[in-house]
Amino acid sequence: MPAPTPALPAEPVVEAYFGPLPVPAQYIPLQRNEARALYIGAAANIEATLEIARATEVNAVVLDLKESDGIKYASSVQLAIDSGSVKPAFNLNDVVSRLQAEGLIVIGRIVCFKDPILAEARPDLSIQDEGGKSLFFTNEGGKPFTSPYNQEVWQYNIDIAMEAI
């Protein structure tokens, strides 16, 4: 059995910005699982994925929950609804149940800051210049990103993850 993963050391720069990290109330040892996954995007072609998994060593799938063009399931996160980010492509409960019934590990993929829908709907959450104007990234189709320093953006992505769990 591998040694437990040690806690990360405190970093003065991080603590100066965010404050001290909370002290964990309990320690849960890591359980290591070897994942041999297929990336299936927005739950495309589930039956073909299951056939491959049954015939190979594939034991997991990566499923897009949130991509730069929106949230792929019927999210009830209010900021997602208000920004127009919810663009359901599949029923999350049905897909996860189907995959888990086959013994597959389901890994949810959430693109966090490449989020032009939210950044355009709420420019205050975007990466901005010194004057407070959204920056548009030419190498990304001239679209804005949400700010990785904005705690409301963090909470938004956490809310999506918690809802999906």
C-alpha positions in Angstrom: 0.0 0.0 0.0 1.5 3.4 -1.0 2.3 6.0 1.7 -0.4 8.6 2.3 -0.1 11.7 0.2 1.3 14.5 2.5 -0.6 17.8 2.9 0.8 20.6 0.7 3.0 23.0 2.5 1.7 26.5 3.2 2.8 29.0 0.6 3.2 32.7 1.7 2.1 34.1 -1.7 -1.0 32.0 -1.7 -1.9 32.7 1.8 -1.3 36.5 1.3 -3.9 36.4 -1.5 -6.5 33.9 -0.3 -5.8 33.7 3.5 -4.9 30.6 5.3 -6.3 27.3 4.1 -8.8 25.5 6.3 -7.5 22.7 8.5 -9.1 19.4 7.4 -11.5 17.9 9.9 -10.6 14.4 8.9 -8.1 12.6 6.7 -9.3 10.2 4.1 -6.6 8.1 2.5 -6.3 8.2 -1.2 -7.7 5.2 -3.0 -5.8 4.8 -6.3 -7.8 3.5 -9.2 -6.2 2.8 -12.6 -8.5 4.4 -15.1 -8.4 3.4 -18.7 -10.9 5.8 -20.1 -12.6 6.8 -23.3 -13.5 10.5 -23.9 -17.1 10.6 -25.1 -17.8 14.3 -25.0 -21.4 15.2 -24.6 -22.5 11.5 -24.1 -22.3 10.8 -27.8 -22.8 7.2 -29.0 -23.2 5.5 -25.6 -23.9 2.1 -27.2 -20.7 2.1 -29.2 -18.8 3.2 -26.1 -20.3 0.3 -24.1 -19.4 -2.2 -26.8 -15.8 -1.0 -26.7 -15.7 -1.1 -22.9 -17.1 -4.7 -22.9 -14.5 -5.8 -25.4 -11.4 -4.1 -24.0 -9.8 -3.0 -20.7 -11.7 0.3 -20.8 -13.1 0.9 -17.3 -14.0 4.6 -17.4 -15.5 7.3 -19.5 -14.9 11.1 -19.6 -18.1 13.0 -20.0 -18.3 16.7 -20.8 -20.5 18.5 -18.2 -19.4 22.0 -19.1 -17.5 23.0 -22.2 -16.7 26.5 -23.6 -20.0 26.4 -25.6 -22.2 25.7 -22.5 -23.4 23.2 -19.9 -24.4 19.9 -21.6 -27.0 18.8 -19.1 -30.1 20.5 -17.6 -28.3 22.4 -14.9 -30.3 24.2 -12.2 -27.4 26.4 -11.1 -29.0 29.9 -11.2 -26.0 31.7 -12.7 -25.9 29.2 -15.5 -29.5 29.7 -16.3 -29.3 33.5 -16.1 -26.3 33.6 -18.4 -27.8 31.3 -21.0 -25.1 28.7 -20.5 -27.5 25.7 -20.1 -27.7 23.8 -23.4 -28.7 20.3 -22.6 -27.4 17.6 -24.9 -28.2 14.6 -22.6 -29.9 13.6 -19.4 -27.1 13.4 -16.9 -28.9 11.0 -14.5 -29.8 8.6 -17.3 -26.4 8.6 -18.9 -24.5 8.2 -15.6 -26.9 5.4 -14.4 -26.4 3.6 -17.7 -22.6 3.8 -17.6 -22.4 2.8 -14.0 -24.7 -0.1 -14.5 -22.0 -1.4 -16.9 -19.4 -1.0 -14.1 -17.8 2.0 -15.7 -16.2 4.9 -13.7 -17.7 8.2 -14.9 -15.4 11.2 -14.9 -17.1 14.6 -15.3 -15.1 17.2 -17.3 -15.7 20.8 -16.5 -14.0 23.5 -18.5 -13.7 26.3 -15.9 -12.4 29.6 -17.3 -12.7 29.3 -21.1 -16.3 30.3 -20.7 -17.3 33.0 -23.2 -21.0 32.6 -22.6 -20.7 33.6 -18.9 -18.0 36.2 -19.6 -20.2 37.9 -22.2 -23.3 37.7 -20.1 -21.5 39.0 -17.0 -18.4 41.1 -18.1 -17.7 41.8 -14.4 -16.7 38.1 -14.2 -14.3 38.3 -17.2 -10.6 38.9 -17.4 -10.4 42.6 -17.7 -7.8 45.3 -18.6 -6.9 48.1 -16.1 -9.9 50.1 -17.2 -12.4 47.3 -16.4 -13.1 46.3 -20.0 -13.2 42.6 -21.0 -10.2 41.3 -22.8 -10.9 39.3 -26.0 -8.4 36.6 -26.9 -7.7 36.5 -30.7 -6.3 33.0 -30.5 -9.6 31.8 -29.0 -11.9 33.2 -31.6 -11.9 36.7 -30.2 -13.8 35.6 -27.1 -13.4 36.6 -23.5 -12.6 34.2 -20.6 -13.9 34.3 -17.1 -11.4 35.5 -14.5 -9.5 32.7 -12.6 -9.1 35.2 -9.8 -12.8 35.9 -9.3 -14.3 33.9 -6.4 -17.8 34.1 -7.8 -16.5 32.2 -10.9 -14.9 29.7 -8.6 -18.2 29.2 -6.8 -20.0 28.9 -10.1 -17.8 26.0 -11.2 -18.0 24.4 -7.8 -21.8 24.6 -7.9 -21.8 22.9 -11.2 -19.5 20.1 -10.0 -21.5 19.6 -6.8 -24.8 19.5 -8.7 -23.3 16.9 -11.1 -22.1 14.8 -8.2 
